[in-house]
Amino acid sequence: MPQLALSGGNPIRTKPFPSWPIFGKPEEDAVLRAVRSGKWGKLDGSEVATFEKRFAAYCGVKHAIGVVNGTVSLRIALMAAGIEAGDEVIVPPYTFLATATAVVEANATPIFVDIDRETFNIDPKGIEAAITSRTRAIIPVHLGGLACDMDAIMAIAKKHNLTVIEDAAHAHGSEYKGRRAGSIGHLGSFSFQSSKNLCSGEGGMIVTNDDQLAQKCRSIHNCGRIPGGVWYEHHLMSGNYRMGELQGALLNAQVDRLDEQTNTRDANGKYLDEQLSQVPGITPQKRTKDATRNAYHLYCFRYDQNAWRIPRQKFIEAVNAEGIPAVAGYVVPLYRQPLFAQKNFGPYTGYKLHHADIDYGNMNLPNCEAICGGEGGWLLQNLLLGSRADMDDVVAAFRKVYEHREELRASDREAVGAAQ
């Protein structure tokens, strides 16, 4: 049996996976075009306007509004939806903090609802149970790119007259029953931050089919101006949240790569599902039949410590030593982050109207606790841009580490003993 790389053996893999971002002459030409135009802001140039039209068509929606980042896109969507101080917005606890901090910045109260342990996505049954007379919106997150159960979520929203804002920061090109992520709710929010599958360093987008919501979003992102108004006439509380032309130029080049890259990730993700599900103690994120395409911003899986008998961190360390960059992912539920546990919300005090005593720090949502506490694991999206042989290296590394689990367990006991 080959020796573990952690123990001095040869790693399964020594060459790198595809780097990110991927770029070339199209990106260079696009940025140079924007620079030479001398029109670097959205108000004067054409790059962002062109990308907005292209991205709206890509998502199958009527409107797309380019903004400075994905956090702002969520907050503007909430403001456009009429969220006010004291309102409640339902969010999952297994997500980047922006999903919930955008709610705080809209002066509303995030209400955390547990995830489904198999899909890592918010559980619709939990949404229904969490709704009160103050609930105004739901923000489902397509975690890793896997589409949420949008039929169930939209049915709940219709029943209770709630706005649905899809957090599709992981889901550029993902599909639910053939419909693009972000196009199913009342509003959709995307991020183009450096790690994202569609990338311009920073940037975000709001999409919608609702003309009135689109008009509000456009006004809020442009200092409260309205069509037909004079330049220094401001109608809504807002600011300058416009995307810049250099970002728009980059995205006009990057979007040409998106479908091919998404199809590659989707195929590699399906292959890893087949192969890694055969490794004892590894359960890939459950892909539902309704998820007709998965962008795989993250390849998520569950790790069963009982099957391996070593802590997750030791497993992660061993797999990395074999040349496979795996990570544990979120290890603290969002509600127990100091920001929420201590309610360090700065000037955003709307929660005090009805939730002054809310105790995020003592929440315990069991599925999120399990995933954060020891079960969750991720592979990042650039890895899934590799070849089938690259995916075989991933599988071989997981199998090799599993075969050496008792050796790792013994070394872990020795380390604990030495520390004592």
BELMOLIN-V55339 format. One record per helix or strand of 3 or more residues. SS is the DSSP state (hx for helix, st for strand). FROM is the first residue (numbers start at 0). LEN is the number of residues. If there is no record, write none. Layout:
ss=SS from=FROM len=LEN
ss=SS from=FROM len=LEN
This chain:
ss=hx from=4 len=3
ss=hx from=24 len=13
ss=hx from=46 len=13
ss=st from=62 len=5
ss=hx from=69 len=11
ss=st from=87 len=5
ss=hx from=97 len=8
ss=st from=108 len=5
ss=hx from=123 len=7
ss=st from=134 len=5
ss=hx from=142 len=3
ss=hx from=149 len=11
ss=st from=162 len=5
ss=st from=186 len=5
ss=st from=203 len=5
ss=hx from=210 len=10
ss=hx from=244 len=32
ss=st from=281 len=3
ss=st from=297 len=6
ss=hx from=304 len=4
ss=hx from=311 len=10
ss=hx from=333 len=3
ss=hx from=337 len=4
ss=hx from=351 len=4
ss=hx from=359 len=3
ss=hx from=365 len=10
ss=st from=375 len=5
ss=hx from=380 len=5
ss=hx from=387 len=16
ss=hx from=404 len=15
